[in-house]
Amino acid sequence: MIEKSVEINGSKIHYLEEGDSENILLLLHGLGASAERWEYVIPLFAKKFRVIVPDLIGFGYSDKPMADYTTDYFSEFLYKFVDKLGINDLNIIGSSLGGQIAAEFIINHDVSVRKLVLVSPSGVMKHSTPALDAYISAALYPNKDSALNAFQVMSGRKNIDEKIISKFVARMQLPNAKLAFMSTLLGLSNSQVITEKLQLLTIPTLVVWGENDPVIPIEYAQSFVSAINDCRFYKMIGCSHTPYVENPKSFFQIVSDFLN
């Protein structure tokens, strides 16, 4: 993977890129995460796609300007990002917050997106869960213990890669990281449920959900599947909120079959 950066409205945006295909695949991470969250599947997709994975503005190693981090703000950022890179024909996979941003981006902007994959997307659930509470606590008080507890609760597993913990803590200790995180949470809580907007999606869409997701429970999948006109659904057995981390090979095969 090659690390790159681009400037959007005076903010430096960090992103990863791999592959040289003419077919472009954009990966969008979730709340408090970064491009590195996709590291297990990037090399797999890069065999058939030019994979582009940004740190969303406000997260990872991208700049974190003082702003209202609403879904409209992220949607507009994404439009400027792909325009800056000269992209106008692509596929998108969005996880959690990234899924909601991807849907809003496609609905709000005239960009040619071939296919969309939503992985446990936000946008419908309007209350918190114990797993989300633990994650918020770790983001506001980033240390090894709080982060370990959060990722254990979110994954349902005791053994968490030390690298995931240390990098999360390091990112959340960066200047303005907590501000961007909390502003995003407020933006999500004050936004309208995305269900009605989903009816405006006209491209082939795949919704993937871990059967044991404690962050955004799988019961919310039906709201997306029933609202999107051309939609398929896949439940990943034994997975929680991030199946592309927990079972990358199976996730790749499922998504690759859909994209191809």
LOFI-709640 format. One record per residue: x, y, z of N, C-alpha, C in turn; residue in one letter; residue number from 0. Coordinates in pm, whole numbers, plus 32768, in hexadecimal, padded with zeros to 4 digits. Layout:
// residues N
[[X, Y, Z], [X, Y, Z], [X, Y, Z], 'A', NUM],
...
// end
This chain:
// residues 260
[[8053, 7F89, 8000], [8000, 8000, 8000], [8057, 807D, 8000], 'M', 0],
[[8030, 80DD, 7FAE], [8078, 815C, 7FA4], [802D, 81C5, 7FF3], 'I', 1],
[[8074, 820D, 8048], [8037, 827B, 8093], [803F, 82FA, 803F], 'E', 2],
[[7FCE, 833F, 8033], [7FC8, 83B9, 7FE5], [7F7A, 8423, 8032], 'K', 3],
[[7F7B, 849E, 7FFE], [7F2C, 8508, 803B], [7EFE, 856A, 7FCF], 'S', 4],
[[7E92, 85AC, 7FED], [7E5B, 8610, 7F92], [7E1E, 867E, 7FE7], 'V', 5],
[[7E16, 86F7, 7FB3], [7DDF, 8767, 7FFF], [7D51, 8785, 7FD3], 'E', 6],
[[7CF6, 8789, 8033], [7C69, 87AA, 801A], [7C43, 8823, 806F], 'I', 7],
[[7C28, 8892, 802E], [7C02, 890D, 8076], [7C63, 8930, 80E5], 'N', 8],
[[7CE4, 8921, 80CA], [7D4B, 8945, 812A], [7D6B, 88DA, 8190], 'G', 9],
[[7D24, 886A, 818B], [7D3E, 87FC, 81E9], [7D89, 878C, 81A1], 'S', 10],
[[7DF1, 8759, 81E2], [7E3E, 86EA, 81AA], [7DF6, 8667, 81C7], 'K', 11],
[[7DDA, 861C, 815E], [7D93, 859E, 816B], [7DF2, 852A, 814B], 'I', 12],
[[7E00, 84D1, 81AB], [7E57, 845C, 819C], [7E07, 83E8, 8163], 'H', 13],
[[7E43, 839F, 8104], [7DFE, 8329, 80D0], [7E60, 82BF, 80A2], 'Y', 14],
[[7E2F, 8244, 8098], [7E7D, 81D2, 8069], [7E4E, 81AD, 7FDD], 'L', 15],
[[7EAB, 8177, 7F8D], [7E86, 814C, 7F06], [7ED6, 80D1, 7EE0], 'E', 16],
[[7E93, 8073, 7E9C], [7ED7, 7FFC, 7E6A], [7E8C, 7FC8, 7DF0], 'E', 17],
[[7ED6, 7F94, 7D8F], [7E9A, 7F5E, 7D16], [7E9F, 7FC2, 7CA4], 'G', 18],
[[7EA0, 7F8E, 7C29], [7EAB, 7FE6, 7BB4], [7E3D, 7FCC, 7B4D], 'D', 19],
[[7DD1, 7F8C, 7B77], [7D63, 7F71, 7B1C], [7D19, 7FF1, 7AF7], 'S', 20],
[[7CD2, 7FEF, 7A87], [7C7E, 8061, 7A62], [7BFD, 8061, 7AB4], 'E', 21],
[[7BDD, 7FEF, 7AF1], [7B67, 7FE7, 7B48], [7B8C, 8019, 7BD4], 'N', 22],
[[7B42, 807B, 7C02], [7B64, 80BC, 7C81], [7B06, 8090, 7CF1], 'I', 23],
[[7B41, 8074, 7D64], [7AF5, 804D, 7DDB], [7B1C, 80A9, 7E4E], 'L', 24],
[[7AB9, 80F0, 7E84], [7ACE, 814C, 7EF4], [7A9C, 810B, 7F74], 'L', 25],
[[7AF1, 8106, 7FDB], [7ACC, 80CC, 805C], [7ABF, 813B, 80C4], 'L', 26],
[[7A51, 813C, 810D], [7A37, 81A5, 8170], [7A27, 8168, 81FB], 'L', 27],
[[7A7A, 8194, 8258], [7A79, 815E, 82E0], [7A0B, 819B, 8335], 'H', 28],
[[79FF, 8167, 83AE], [7998, 8194, 840A], [79C8, 81FC, 846E], 'G', 29],
[[7971, 821C, 84CE], [798B, 8280, 8535], [7A09, 825F, 8585], 'L', 30],
[[7A63, 82BF, 8590], [7ADA, 82AD, 85E2], [7B43, 8253, 85A8], 'G', 31],
[[7B2B, 821D, 8531], [7B8A, 81C1, 84F3], [7BE3, 820C, 8490], 'A', 32],
[[7C24, 81C1, 8438], [7C7D, 81FC, 83D4], [7C88, 819D, 835E], 'S', 33],
[[7CD1, 81C5, 82F9], [7CE4, 8173, 8281], [7D22, 80EC, 82A3], 'A', 34],
[[7D77, 80E9, 830A], [7DBE, 806E, 832E], [7D5F, 7FFF, 835C], 'E', 35],
[[7CE5, 8022, 837D], [7C84, 7FBC, 83A9], [7C68, 7F57, 833A], 'R', 36],
[[7C82, 7F80, 82BE], [7C68, 7F2A, 824A], [7CE5, 7EDC, 821F], 'W', 37],
[[7D4F, 7EDE, 826D], [7DCF, 7EAA, 823F], [7DCE, 7E16, 8218], 'E', 38],
[[7D72, 7DC8, 8251], [7D70, 7D38, 8234], [7D31, 7D1A, 81AC], 'Y', 39],
[[7CDC, 7D74, 817B], [7C98, 7D58, 80FB], [7CCB, 7DAD, 8088], 'V', 40],
[[7D15, 7E17, 80A5], [7D49, 7E6C, 8039], [7D9C, 7E1B, 7FD5], 'I', 41],
[[7DFD, 7DC9, 8002], [7E4D, 7D7D, 7FA2], [7DF9, 7D1B, 7F4E], 'P', 42],
[[7D8C, 7CE7, 7F87], [7D36, 7C8A, 7F3F], [7CEA, 7CD1, 7ECF], 'L', 43],
[[7CAE, 7D42, 7EEF], [7C64, 7D8E, 7E8B], [7CC1, 7DCD, 7E23], 'F', 44],
[[7D3C, 7DEA, 7E4B], [7D9B, 7E2D, 7DF0], [7DC3, 7DD6, 7D7A], 'A', 45],
[[7DA5, 7D55, 7D7F], [7DC3, 7CFD, 7D0E], [7D6A, 7D1B, 7C96], 'K', 46],
[[7CF3, 7D55, 7CB1], [7C95, 7D71, 7C45], [7C69, 7E03, 7C3E], 'K', 47],
[[7C8E, 7E51, 7CA5], [7C62, 7EDC, 7CAA], [7CD7, 7F38, 7CCE], 'F', 48],
[[7CC8, 7FB5, 7CAA], [7D1C, 801E, 7CE3], [7CD4, 8049, 7D63], 'R', 49],
[[7D0C, 8024, 7DD4], [7CC9, 8039, 7E54], [7CF9, 80BC, 7E93], 'V', 50],
[[7C9B, 8111, 7EB6], [7CB9, 8193, 7EF3], [7C72, 819A, 7F7A], 'I', 51],
[[7CBF, 81B6, 7FE3], [7C88, 81AE, 806B], [7CAF, 822B, 80BA], 'V', 52],
[[7C56, 828E, 80C3], [7C79, 8309, 810C], [7C62, 82FE, 81A2], 'P', 53],
[[7CB2, 8349, 81ED], [7C8D, 836C, 8276], [7C28, 83DC, 8268], 'D', 54],
[[7BAB, 83C5, 828B], [7B47, 842E, 8280], [7B74, 84AB, 82CA], 'L', 55],
[[7B4F, 851E, 8296], [7B74, 859A, 82D9], [7B44, 8595, 836B], 'I', 56],
[[7B9F, 85B9, 83C7], [7B7F, 85B3, 8455], [7BAE, 8533, 8498], 'G', 57],
[[7BE0, 84D3, 8448], [7C06, 8452, 8481], [7C8D, 8423, 844C], 'F', 58],
[[7CC4, 83BF, 8491], [7D45, 8389, 8467], [7DB1, 83F3, 8463], 'G', 59],
[[7DFB, 83F6, 83F7], [7E68, 8457, 83E8], [7E46, 84C6, 8386], 'Y', 60],
[[7DC6, 84D5, 8369], [7D97, 8549, 831E], [7D85, 85BE, 837F], 'S', 61],
[[7D86, 8638, 834A], [7D72, 86AD, 839F], [7CE7, 86AB, 83DE], 'D', 62],
[[7CDD, 86F4, 844E], [7C61, 86F6, 849C], [7C39, 8787, 84B5], 'K', 63],
[[7C04, 87CA, 844F], [7BE1, 8858, 845F], [7B6B, 886B, 84BE], 'P', 64],
[[7B5D, 88E3, 84F2], [7AEA, 8906, 8544], [7A72, 890F, 84E7], 'M', 65],
[[7A13, 88B4, 84F7], [79A0, 88AF, 849D], [7930, 8860, 84DD], 'A', 66],
[[78B8, 886B, 84A3], [7849, 8817, 84CC], [784F, 8799, 8476], 'D', 67],
[[7871, 872A, 84B4], [7884, 86AD, 846A], [77FF, 8665, 8455], 'Y', 68],
[[77AD, 869F, 8400], [772B, 8664, 83DD], [773C, 8605, 8367], 'T', 69],
[[76D4, 85B7, 834B], [76DC, 855D, 82D8], [76E5, 85AD, 8256], 'T', 70],
[[76A5, 8623, 8252], [76B1, 8678, 81DB], [7741, 86A9, 81C9], 'D', 71],
[[7782, 86C7, 8239], [780F, 86F3, 8235], [7867, 8684, 81FC], 'Y', 72],
[[7853, 8609, 822A], [78A2, 859A, 81F8], [7883, 857B, 8166], 'F', 73],
[[7804, 8586, 8142], [77DC, 856D, 80B8], [781F, 85D1, 8059], 'S', 74],
[[7820, 864F, 8082], [785F, 86B7, 8030], [78F6, 86A3, 802B], 'E', 75],
[[7932, 867B, 809A], [79C2, 865C, 809C], [79E3, 85ED, 8038], 'F', 76],
[[7993, 8583, 803A], [79AD, 8511, 7FE3], [79A2, 8539, 7F50], 'L', 77],
[[7940, 858E, 7F32], [7930, 85BE, 7EA8], [79AC, 860A, 7E7A], 'Y', 78],
[[79E1, 865E, 7ED2], [7A59, 86AB, 7EB0], [7AD4, 8650, 7EA7], 'K', 79],
[[7AD7, 85E7, 7EF9], [7B48, 858B, 7EF9], [7B50, 8540, 7E74], 'F', 80],
[[7AE1, 8506, 7E48], [7AE4, 84BA, 7DCA], [7AF9, 8517, 7D53], 'V', 81],
[[7AC5, 8591, 7D5D], [7ADA, 85F3, 7CF2], [7B6D, 8619, 7CE8], 'D', 82],
[[7BAC, 862A, 7D5B], [7C3A, 864E, 7D5F], [7C8F, 85E0, 7D21], 'K', 83],
[[7C68, 8563, 7D36], [7CB2, 84F2, 7CFF], [7C8A, 84D2, 7C6F], 'L', 84],
[[7C28, 851D, 7C3C], [7BFD, 8508, 7BB2], [7BAD, 8489, 7B9E], 'G', 85],
[[7B64, 8460, 7C04], [7B17, 83E4, 7BFE], [7A83, 8403, 7BE4], 'I', 86],
[[7A49, 83BF, 7B82], [79BA, 83D1, 7B6A], [7975, 834F, 7B42], 'N', 87],
[[79B5, 82E1, 7B5B], [797B, 825E, 7B3D], [79B8, 81FA, 7B9E], 'D', 88],
[[796D, 81D0, 7C03], [79A9, 8183, 7C6F], [7944, 8128, 7CB3], 'L', 89],
[[7977, 80CF, 7D07], [7928, 807D, 7D62], [794B, 80AA, 7DF0], 'N', 90],
[[78EE, 809D, 7E4E], [7907, 80C9, 7ED7], [78DF, 805D, 7F3B], 'I', 91],
[[7935, 8048, 7F9F], [7912, 7FF8, 8013], [791C, 8053, 808D], 'I', 92],
[[78B0, 8060, 80D7], [78B0, 80B6, 814D], [7889, 8069, 81C9], 'G', 93],
[[78D7, 8077, 8233], [78BD, 8031, 82B0], [7886, 808F, 831A], 'S', 94],
[[7816, 8069, 8358], [77DD, 80B5, 83C7], [77C3, 8146, 839E], 'S', 95],
[[7803, 81A7, 83DC], [77F7, 8233, 83B2], [781B, 8243, 831F], 'L', 96],
[[7881, 81FC, 82F2], [78AB, 8204, 8266], [783E, 81D8, 8207], 'G', 97],
[[77EB, 8178, 8232], [777C, 814C, 81DF], [7713, 81B9, 81D0], 'G', 98],
[[76F3, 81FB, 823E], [7691, 8268, 8238], [76C6, 82DA, 81E1], 'Q', 99],
[[7745, 82FA, 81F1], [7781, 8365, 81A0], [777D, 8342, 810C], 'I', 100],
[[779C, 82C3, 80EC], [779A, 8297, 8060], [770F, 82A7, 8025], 'A', 101],
[[76A8, 827E, 806E], [761F, 8289, 803D], [75F9, 831B, 8027], 'A', 102],
[[7618, 8371, 8089], [75F9, 8400, 807D], [7643, 843E, 8007], 'E', 103],
[[76BF, 8416, 7FF4], [7712, 8449, 7F86], [76D5, 8428, 7EFF], 'F', 104],
[[76A9, 83AD, 7EED], [766E, 8382, 7E6F], [75E9, 83C8, 7E56], 'I', 105],
[[759A, 83D8, 7EBF], [7517, 8418, 7EB2], [7525, 84AD, 7E93], 'I', 106],
[[7589, 84EE, 7ED1], [7595, 8580, 7EC7], [75E4, 85B2, 7E50], 'N', 107],
[[7635, 855C, 7E12], [7690, 858D, 7DAA], [7686, 853B, 7D2A], 'H', 108],
[[76A0, 8580, 7CBC], [769A, 8541, 7C38], [7722, 8501, 7C19], 'D', 109],
[[7738, 848C, 7C50], [77B4, 8442, 7C3A], [778E, 83B4, 7C10], 'V', 110],
[[77D8, 837D, 7BB1], [77BB, 82F8, 7B7F], [77F2, 828D, 7BDC], 'S', 111],
[[779B, 8251, 7C2C], [77C1, 81E4, 7C84], [777F, 8165, 7C4E], 'V', 112],
[[77D1, 8100, 7C30], [779D, 8085, 7BF5], [7751, 8030, 7C5B], 'R', 113],
[[7794, 8012, 7CCC], [7757, 7FBF, 7D31], [777E, 7FF1, 7DBC], 'K', 114],
[[7727, 7FD4, 7E1D], [773A, 8002, 7EA6], [772F, 7F8C, 7F06], 'L', 115],
[[778D, 7F87, 7F65], [7789, 7F22, 7FCE], [7782, 7F69, 8055], 'V', 116],
[[771C, 7F4B, 80A3], [770B, 7F87, 8127], [7724, 7F1C, 8191], 'L', 117],
[[7783, 7F36, 81EA], [77A6, 7ED6, 8253], [7777, 7F0D, 82DA], 'V', 118],
[[770F, 7ECF, 8312], [76D6, 7EFD, 8392], [76CC, 7F95, 8396], 'S', 119],
[[7686, 7FD2, 8336], [7683, 8065, 832E], [7635, 80A8, 839D], 'P', 120],
[[7660, 8120, 83C0], [7613, 8174, 841B], [75A9, 81BE, 83CA], 'S', 121],
[[7553, 8206, 8411], [74EF, 8256, 83CC], [7460, 8238, 83F3], 'G', 122],
[[744A, 81C5, 8433], [73C3, 81A0, 845E], [73BA, 819A, 84F6], 'V', 123],
[[741C, 815B, 8536], [741B, 814E, 85C9], [742C, 81D6, 860B], 'M', 124],
[[73D1, 81F7, 8664], [73D3, 827A, 86A3], [73F1, 8275, 8739], 'K', 125],
[[7412, 8200, 876D], [7437, 81F6, 87FA], [74BE, 81B1, 8804], 'H', 126],
[[74FC, 81BE, 8876], [757F, 8181, 8887], [7571, 80EF, 88B3], 'S', 127],
[[75E1, 80A9, 88B2], [75E7, 801E, 88E1], [765D, 8015, 8942], 'T', 128],
[[7663, 7FB1, 8997], [76D6, 7FA4, 89F3], [775B, 7FA1, 89A9], 'P', 129],
[[7760, 7F61, 8935], [77DD, 7F5B, 88E9], [7805, 7FE5, 88B6], 'A', 130],
[[77A2, 8030, 8885], [77BE, 80B7, 8855], [77E6, 8112, 88C8], 'L', 131],
[[77A7, 8101, 893D], [77CC, 814F, 89B3], [785E, 8136, 89DA], 'D', 132],
[[7887, 80B8, 89D5], [7912, 8095, 89F8], [7973, 80D4, 8994], 'A', 133],
[[794C, 80D7, 8916], [79A0, 8111, 88AE], [79AD, 81A9, 88C0], 'Y', 134],
[[793E, 81E9, 88DF], [7940, 827A, 88F7], [7999, 829B, 896E], 'I', 135],
[[798D, 824B, 89D7], [79E0, 8260, 8A4E], [7A74, 8253, 8A2D], 'S', 136],
[[7A96, 81F0, 89DA], [7B22, 81DC, 89B3], [7B55, 8250, 895F], 'A', 137],
[[7AFE, 828A, 890E], [7B26, 82FA, 88B9], [7B3E, 8378, 890C], 'A', 138],
[[7AED, 838C, 8972], [7AFA, 8403, 89C6], [7B6A, 83F7, 8A2C], 'L', 139],
[[7B83, 837B, 8A59], [7BEE, 8361, 8ABA], [7C49, 82F5, 8A83], 'Y', 140],
[[7C94, 8317, 8A1A], [7CE3, 82B1, 89D2], [7D5C, 827E, 8A20], 'P', 141],
[[7D53, 8204, 8A4C], [7DC5, 81C0, 8A89], [7DB8, 812B, 8A69], 'N', 142],
[[7E1D, 80DF, 8A88], [7E1F, 8053, 8A61], [7DA9, 8005, 8A9B], 'K', 143],
[[7D8A, 801B, 8B1A], [7D1F, 7FCF, 8B5C], [7C96, 7FEF, 8B21], 'D', 144],
[[7C78, 8070, 8B11], [7BF5, 8096, 8ADC], [7BE3, 8067, 8A4D], 'S', 145],
[[7C4E, 8070, 89FD], [7C46, 8045, 8971], [7C37, 7FAD, 8968], 'A', 146],
[[7C82, 7F65, 89BB], [7C79, 7ED3, 89BB], [7BEC, 7EA7, 89DF], 'L', 147],
[[7BB4, 7EE4, 8A46], [7B2C, 7EC2, 8A70], [7AC8, 7EDC, 8A00], 'N', 148],
[[7AD6, 7F4F, 89BE], [7A79, 7F73, 8952], [7A7F, 7F0F, 88DF], 'A', 149],
[[7AF6, 7EEC, 88B3], [7B02, 7E91, 8841], [7ADC, 7E02, 8867], 'F', 150],
[[7AED, 7DDE, 88E5], [7ABF, 7D5A, 8912], [7A26, 7D54, 890F], 'Q', 151],
[[79E6, 7DBD, 893F], [7954, 7DC1, 8941], [791D, 7DC5, 88B3], 'V', 152],
[[795C, 7E13, 885C], [792A, 7E21, 87D4], [793D, 7DA3, 8780], 'M', 153],
[[79A7, 7D58, 879C], [79C3, 7CE0, 874D], [7991, 7C5F, 878E], 'S', 154],
[[7979, 7C65, 8812], [7952, 7BED, 8859], [79C5, 7B8C, 886D], 'G', 155],
[[7A40, 7BBF, 8861], [7AB7, 7B6C, 886E], [7B16, 7BAB, 88D4], 'R', 156],
[[7B5D, 7B54, 891D], [7BBC, 7B85, 8980], [7C41, 7BAB, 8941], 'K', 157],
[[7C6B, 7B60, 88DE], [7CEE, 7B78, 88A1], [7CE3, 7BE0, 8832], 'N', 158],
[[7D19, 7C56, 884C], [7D18, 7CC4, 87EB], [7DA8, 7CE4, 87C4], 'I', 159],
[[7DC1, 7CF4, 8745], [7E47, 7D15, 8714], [7E79, 7D94, 875A], 'D', 160],
[[7EED, 7D8B, 8797], [7F27, 7DFC, 87DF], [7F37, 7E75, 8785], 'E', 161],
[[7F52, 7E5D, 8706], [7F64, 7ECB, 86A7], [7EE4, 7F1D, 8697], 'K', 162],
[[7E72, 7EDA, 8697], [7DF2, 7F20, 868B], [7DDD, 7F7D, 8702], 'I', 163],
[[7DFD, 7F4C, 8779], [7DEC, 7F9B, 87F3], [7E49, 8014, 87F4], 'I', 164],
[[7ECA, 7FFD, 87DC], [7F2D, 8068, 87E6], [7F14, 80D5, 877C], 'S', 165],
[[7EEC, 80AC, 8704], [7ED5, 810F, 869A], [7E56, 815F, 86B4], 'K', 166],
[[7DF0, 811F, 86ED], [7D76, 8168, 870F], [7D94, 81D2, 8778], 'F', 167],
[[7DDE, 81AB, 87E1], [7E01, 820A, 884B], [7E53, 827D, 8813], 'V', 168],
[[7EB4, 825E, 87BE], [7F0A, 82C6, 8784], [7EB8, 8328, 872F], 'A', 169],
[[7E59, 82F5, 86E1], [7E08, 834D, 868C], [7DAE, 83A7, 86DF], 'R', 170],
[[7D73, 836F, 8749], [7D15, 83BD, 8799], [7D5C, 8424, 87F1], 'M', 171],
[[7DE0, 841A, 87FC], [7E2C, 847D, 8849], [7E61, 84ED, 87F1], 'Q', 172],
[[7E44, 84E8, 876F], [7E6E, 8551, 8714], [7E1C, 85D0, 872C], 'L', 173],
[[7E52, 8646, 870D], [7E08, 86C3, 8720], [7D81, 86C2, 86D9], 'P', 174],
[[7D1A, 86EB, 871F], [7C91, 86F7, 86EB], [7C4D, 8672, 86CB], 'N', 175],
[[7C8C, 8601, 86EB], [7C4F, 8580, 86CC], [7BCD, 856B, 871B], 'A', 176],
[[7BD0, 858D, 879B], [7B59, 857C, 87ED], [7AEA, 85DC, 87C0], 'K', 177],
[[7B0F, 8654, 879B], [7AAE, 86B7, 876D], [7A66, 8684, 86F1], 'L', 178],
[[7AB2, 8650, 8691], [7A76, 861D, 8616], [7A1D, 85A4, 8633], 'A', 179],
[[7A48, 854F, 868D], [79FC, 84D8, 86B2], [7975, 8500, 86EE], 'F', 180],
[[7977, 8559, 874F], [78FB, 8580, 8792], [78A1, 85D2, 8737], 'M', 181],
[[78DD, 8625, 86E2], [788D, 8673, 8684], [7846, 8616, 8622], 'S', 182],
[[7889, 85AB, 85FA], [784B, 8548, 85A1], [77D7, 8502, 85E7], 'T', 183],
[[77EA, 84DD, 8666], [777E, 849D, 86B2], [7704, 84F9, 86BC], 'L', 184],
[[771D, 8579, 86D7], [76AF, 85D9, 86E0], [766A, 85E9, 8659], 'L', 185],
[[76BB, 85EC, 85F0], [7683, 85F7, 8569], [7629, 8581, 8549], 'G', 186],
[[7654, 8509, 8571], [7604, 8491, 8558], [7582, 8492, 85A9], 'L', 187],
[[758D, 84BB, 8627], [7517, 84B9, 867F], [74AE, 851F, 8652], 'S', 188],
[[74DB, 858C, 8612], [747E, 85F5, 85E6], [7452, 85E5, 8556], 'N', 189],
[[7484, 8580, 8512], [745E, 856B, 8486], [73DD, 851A, 847D], 'S', 190],
[[7397, 8528, 840C], [731D, 84DB, 83F6], [7340, 844A, 83D5], 'Q', 191],
[[72E8, 83F0, 83F7], [72FB, 8364, 83D2], [7305, 835C, 833A], 'V', 192],
[[7363, 830D, 830A], [7384, 830D, 827C], [7323, 82BB, 8226], 'I', 193],
[[72C4, 8278, 8263], [726E, 8219, 821C], [722D, 8252, 819E], 'T', 194],
[[71EF, 82C7, 81A9], [71AA, 8301, 8135], [720C, 8323, 80C6], 'E', 195],
[[7283, 8351, 80E9], [72E7, 8373, 8084], [7315, 82F7, 8039], 'K', 196],
[[7318, 8285, 807D], [7349, 820B, 803F], [72F8, 81E4, 7FC4], 'L', 197],
[[727B, 8210, 7FBE], [7227, 81F2, 7F4B], [725B, 8235, 7ECC], 'Q', 198],
[[72B4, 8297, 7EDE], [72ED, 82DF, 7E6B], [7366, 8297, 7E32], 'L', 199],
[[7397, 8230, 7E77], [7407, 81E2, 7E43], [73D6, 8187, 7DD3], 'L', 200],
[[7415, 8192, 7D60], [73E8, 8144, 7CEC], [7452, 80E3, 7CBA], 'T', 201],
[[74C5, 80DE, 7CFD], [7530, 8085, 7CCF], [752B, 8001, 7D1B], 'I', 202],
[[7563, 7F95, 7CE1], [7567, 7F15, 7D28], [75B1, 7F23, 7DAD], 'P', 203],
[[7573, 7EF3, 7E17], [75AA, 7F04, 7E9F], [75AD, 7E7E, 7EE8], 'T', 204],
[[7618, 7E68, 7F31], [7624, 7DF2, 7F87], [7631, 7E22, 8018], 'L', 205],
[[75DE, 7DEC, 806F], [75E7, 7E0A, 80FF], [7621, 7D8F, 8144], 'V', 206],
[[7691, 7DA4, 818A], [76D5, 7D39, 81D3], [76CF, 7D58, 8268], 'V', 207],
[[76A7, 7CF6, 82B7], [769A, 7D0F, 8348], [76CD, 7C96, 8396], 'W', 208],
[[771C, 7CAF, 83FE], [7746, 7C43, 8456], [76D1, 7C19, 84AD], 'G', 209],
[[76BA, 7B97, 84B7], [7645, 7B68, 8502], [764B, 7B8D, 8596], 'E', 210],
[[76C5, 7BA2, 85CB], [76D4, 7BBF, 865A], [76FE, 7C4F, 8674], 'N', 211],
[[76DB, 7CA9, 861A], [7704, 7D35, 8628], [76C3, 7D75, 86A4], 'D', 212],
[[7714, 7D9C, 870A], [76DC, 7DDA, 8780], [76DB, 7E73, 8778], 'P', 213],
[[771C, 7EAA, 8712], [7723, 7F3C, 8702], [76A5, 7F70, 86BE], 'V', 214],
[[7689, 7F3C, 8647], [760B, 7F57, 8602], [75CE, 7ECD, 85E5], 'I', 215],
[[7573, 7E9D, 8638], [753F, 7E14, 862C], [7502, 7DF7, 85A3], 'P', 216],
[[7509, 7D79, 857C], [74DE, 7D4E, 84F7], [7449, 7D67, 84DF], 'I', 217],
[[73FC, 7D7E, 8546], [736D, 7D99, 8534], [7355, 7E15, 84DF], 'E', 218],
[[73B8, 7E6F, 84D8], [73A8, 7EE9, 8488], [73C1, 7ED1, 83F4], 'Y', 219],
[[73EF, 7E5C, 83D0], [740B, 7E3F, 8344], [738E, 7E48, 82EE], 'A', 220],
[[731D, 7E1C, 8324], [72A1, 7E19, 82D7], [7279, 7EA3, 82A4], 'Q', 221],
[[7297, 7F0B, 82F4], [7274, 7F93, 82CA], [72BC, 7FBA, 824A], 'S', 222],
[[7338, 7F8D, 823C], [7384, 7FAB, 81C3], [7357, 7F53, 814F], 'F', 223],
[[7349, 7ED3, 8168], [7327, 7E75, 80FD], [729F, 7E94, 80C0], 'V', 224],
[[723E, 7EB7, 8112], [71B7, 7ED1, 80DF], [71AB, 7F59, 809C], 'S', 225],
[[7203, 7FB7, 80C0], [71F8, 803F, 8089], [7243, 8050, 8004], 'A', 226],
[[72AD, 8002, 7FF0], [72FD, 800F, 7F76], [72C3, 7FB5, 7F0A], 'I', 227],
[[72AB, 7FEF, 7E95], [7266, 7FA8, 7E29], [72AE, 7F2A, 7DFA], 'N', 228],
[[732F, 7F38, 7DD9], [737C, 7EC8, 7DA1], [73E2, 7E9C, 7E0A], 'D', 229],
[[73B5, 7E4B, 7E6A], [7409, 7E2E, 7EDE], [7413, 7D98, 7EFA], 'C', 230],
[[748A, 7D6D, 7F1F], [74A4, 7CE5, 7F4B], [74D4, 7CEA, 7FDC], 'R', 231],
[[74C5, 7C7C, 8022], [74EB, 7C79, 80AF], [753C, 7BFC, 80CE], 'F', 232],
[[75A5, 7C0C, 811E], [75F4, 7B99, 8148], [7614, 7BA5, 81DC], 'Y', 233],
[[75EE, 7B3F, 8228], [760D, 7B3A, 82B7], [768C, 7AEA, 82CB], 'K', 234],
[[76F2, 7B27, 8309], [7771, 7AE1, 8320], [776E, 7A9B, 83A8], 'M', 235],
[[7769, 7A18, 83A2], [7760, 79C6, 841A], [77E0, 79D2, 846D], 'I', 236],
[[77CE, 79E2, 84F0], [7840, 79E6, 854B], [7889, 7A6A, 854E], 'G', 237],
[[7856, 7ACF, 8507], [789A, 7B52, 8503], [784A, 7BBA, 8550], 'C', 238],
[[7890, 7C24, 8578], [784E, 7C93, 85BE], [784B, 7D0E, 8563], 'S', 239],
[[7884, 7D7E, 8591], [7871, 7DFD, 854A], [78CE, 7E10, 84D2], 'H', 240],
[[7940, 7DCC, 84D2], [79A1, 7DE0, 8466], [79CB, 7D5A, 8429], 'T', 241],
[[7976, 7D1C, 83D8], [7996, 7C99, 839E], [7A11, 7C9A, 8344], 'P', 242],
[[7A33, 7D0E, 830B], [7AAA, 7D18, 82B5], [7B2A, 7D12, 8308], 'Y', 243],
[[7B1F, 7D22, 838B], [7B91, 7D10, 83E5], [7B8F, 7C83, 841F], 'V', 244],
[[7B19, 7C54, 8444], [7B0A, 7BD4, 8488], [7B16, 7B5B, 842A], 'E', 245],
[[7AE3, 7B6A, 83B1], [7AE8, 7AFC, 8350], [7AFF, 7B37, 82C5], 'N', 246],
[[7B77, 7B6E, 82AF], [7B92, 7BB8, 8233], [7B84, 7B66, 81B3], 'P', 247],
[[7BAC, 7AE8, 81B5], [7BA4, 7A97, 813C], [7B14, 7A7D, 8112], 'K', 248],
[[7ABF, 7A5C, 8171], [7A32, 7A46, 8151], [79EF, 7AC8, 8125], 'S', 249],
[[7A0F, 7B35, 816A], [79D7, 7BB7, 8146], [79FF, 7BDB, 80B7], 'F', 250],
[[7A7D, 7BC9, 8097], [7AAD, 7BE7, 8010], [7A63, 7B95, 7FA8], 'F', 251],
[[7A51, 7B15, 7FC1], [7A11, 7ABE, 7F5F], [7980, 7AE7, 7F47], 'Q', 252],
[[7939, 7B04, 7FB3], [78AB, 7B2D, 7FAA], [789E, 7BAF, 7F5C], 'I', 253],
[[78EF, 7C11, 7F80], [78E7, 7C94, 7F40], [791C, 7C90, 7EB2], 'V', 254],
[[7987, 7C45, 7E9D], [79C3, 7C3B, 7E18], [7961, 7BFC, 7DB5], 'S', 255],
[[7919, 7B94, 7DE0], [78B5, 7B56, 7D8A], [784A, 7BBB, 7D61], 'D', 256],
[[7821, 7C0F, 7DBE], [77BC, 7C75, 7DA1], [77F2, 7CE0, 7D41], 'F', 257],
[[786A, 7D0F, 7D5B], [78A3, 7D79, 7D08], [78C0, 7D49, 7C7A], 'L', 258],
[[78DF, 7CC9, 7C6D], [7901, 7C93, 7BEA], [7886, 7C62, 7B9C], 'N', 259],
// end
